[in-house]
């Protein structure tokens, strides 16, 4: 479906920091014991206090009508029986998720693969299981005065937020997305999804040129896409993303312009625009791998667009989309204000997420203090950076761990979810992720959030790197935020690599 598996984050600088602080203040206030309690009573009270954390859910549906020629995602065609068996195990995995009562779910993302090929009853089975297991965050009023409506499918409607640059997170909760390939969902299915509370549709178009679609091995045409798009609007979808892909074999700057023009005429709320990457192990690698190597070496290409053409397409994308009112909030993602993908923003912000299904990964936190070893590592880094550094208590430093499901279908179907191998992330792992995921967003990262998370200023960990990148004109530091410059966005991979912590 999409050109990448990266699911990524945003929000205005001010609202992000203020939101964090407000949550912390509330938690501290909640935990303050009533006067006159004994120590044991205070401990007991602490245990009783339900501190809910935000959780995102990713649900992987690894089935496709057929395999596209460029795709290296975990997906394959499957029979209806296999799909049913898979969904049964997937629901068991959801039901067995531990400590669900600690969380409130803010987003659900049904990705793949092609989730839209599931019969509606299977999609309904998944979402019912999610609702039985998890509590959803409560949708807030336009005034932001807290929960006025209970969460649930009937209250999953997006409330448009017009504040430019502010994704309006609190106004549009929860967000429930399904990825859909044109031609795999008719009006009946689309309407059923709406009834289930799905309120965001991500359509994998890739190109408006039928020749390019054939080359990619996609199953749909532009006409098929148009039918699905208009049906989706009729079914009540008010929040639609369209996936596009540039730098395709045989694609020209003019054909890319035509794709942009045709898509923008439909006024979608969101566009993801990636460049094709020729992945090893795909039919495209056999066909165009050599050409891609030539292009990367600055030599003339045979069938792929040249490096200059690719850059031109990239520049045109931002130009066309901005003119149409879609602003870039992440390296490859554009949205009308208020329609940024909350789920992906959570990934870039390192919100806790639980992944269910084949090969799905999860990132969860244990709210403990940082270990002595991690403090020592950070201490060494800091000592090298500044003399007056002092490590503060890590009140809000979470220990994060990650785990991943098997990638083999048979192994997944027989998997014991209670016996997972968990990988605990070190402080360095988390700092790196904080920086290179956060820097994907145009608003970048907050220096204050970094310090509050890790107990040390970003400048004392990455001072030298940031200075060098600033001098090179690739990074900016303004008003307590660190973000990529326009040139830095072009050279994002180089910039991100600078944030790997030496070990
Ligand atoms: S639709 Fe094509 S690109 Fe998307 S996951 Fe399936 S095979 Fe891969």
Boltz pocket constraint, residues with backbone or C-beta under 6 A from the ligand:
constraints:
  - pocket:
      binder: B
      contacts: [[A, 1], [A, 2], [A, 63], [A, 64], [A, 65], [A, 66], [A, 67], [A, 68], [A, 71], [A, 72], [A, 73], [A, 75], [A, 112], [A, 113], [A, 114], [A, 181], [A, 204]]
      max_distance: 6.0
